[in-house]
Amino acid sequence: MSLAEAVTLRIQALMKEKNFSQYDFYTKGGIAKSTVSQVLNRTRENVAVKTVYEMVTTMGVSLSEFFNDPIFDEISD
């Protein structure tokens, strides 16, 4: 699994867990719709750490909590 895929899957899991929508990223975090869409639809091959930070902190999650997940043990690229 690629790092970008793992990031997307982890964000999607957190969104489900926290009942968070794409719209919440725009309204609560001020993150551009295009950025959110590209990350969640995996059309962006490389996701900047700043983007991950903005998305996860908008959901109330720290970077250490975000990356402390077994999905990141499966990175192959």
C-alpha positions as CSV (number, residue, x, y, z in Angstrom):
1,M,0.0,0.0,0.0
2,S,1.3,3.5,-0.8
3,L,1.7,6.2,1.8
4,A,-1.0,8.4,0.1
5,E,-3.4,5.4,0.1
6,A,-2.8,4.8,3.8
7,V,-3.3,8.5,4.6
8,T,-6.6,8.5,2.7
9,L,-7.9,5.3,4.3
10,R,-6.9,6.6,7.8
11,I,-8.7,10.0,7.2
12,Q,-11.8,8.2,5.9
13,A,-11.8,5.9,9.0
14,L,-11.5,8.9,11.3
15,M,-14.3,10.7,9.4
16,K,-16.6,7.7,9.9
17,E,-15.6,7.4,13.6
18,K,-16.2,11.1,14.3
19,N,-19.2,11.4,12.0
20,F,-17.3,14.0,10.0
21,S,-18.2,15.1,6.4
22,Q,-16.3,16.7,3.6
23,Y,-18.4,19.7,4.1
24,D,-17.1,19.9,7.7
25,F,-13.5,20.3,6.4
26,Y,-14.6,23.4,4.4
27,T,-16.7,25.0,7.1
28,K,-14.8,24.1,10.2
29,G,-11.2,24.0,8.9
30,G,-11.3,26.3,5.9
31,I,-9.7,23.7,3.8
32,A,-10.3,24.1,0.0
33,K,-13.0,21.8,-1.4
34,S,-10.6,20.7,-4.2
35,T,-7.9,19.7,-1.7
36,V,-10.3,17.6,0.4
37,S,-11.7,16.0,-2.8
38,Q,-8.3,15.2,-4.2
39,V,-7.1,13.6,-0.9
40,L,-10.3,11.6,-0.4
41,N,-10.6,10.4,-4.0
42,R,-6.8,9.6,-4.2
43,T,-6.3,11.8,-7.2
44,R,-3.4,13.5,-5.4
45,E,-0.5,11.1,-5.4
46,N,1.5,13.1,-2.7
47,V,-0.3,14.6,0.2
48,A,1.7,17.3,2.0
49,V,2.1,17.0,5.8
50,K,0.6,20.4,6.2
51,T,-2.6,19.2,4.5
52,V,-2.7,16.1,6.7
53,Y,-2.2,18.3,9.7
54,E,-5.0,20.7,8.7
55,M,-7.4,17.8,8.1
56,V,-6.7,15.8,11.2
57,T,-6.6,18.8,13.6
58,T,-10.0,20.0,12.1
59,M,-11.3,16.6,13.3
60,G,-9.7,17.1,16.8
61,V,-6.9,14.5,16.2
62,S,-3.2,15.1,16.7
63,L,-0.6,14.1,14.2
64,S,0.9,11.5,16.6
65,E,-2.6,10.0,17.1
66,F,-3.1,10.0,13.4
67,F,0.1,8.2,12.5
68,N,0.0,5.9,15.4
69,D,-2.1,3.4,13.6
70,P,-1.3,-0.1,12.2
71,I,-2.2,0.9,8.7
72,F,1.1,2.8,8.5
73,D,3.0,-0.5,9.1
74,E,1.8,-1.7,5.7
75,I,3.5,1.0,3.6
76,S,5.4,-0.4,0.7
77,D,6.6,2.6,-1.3
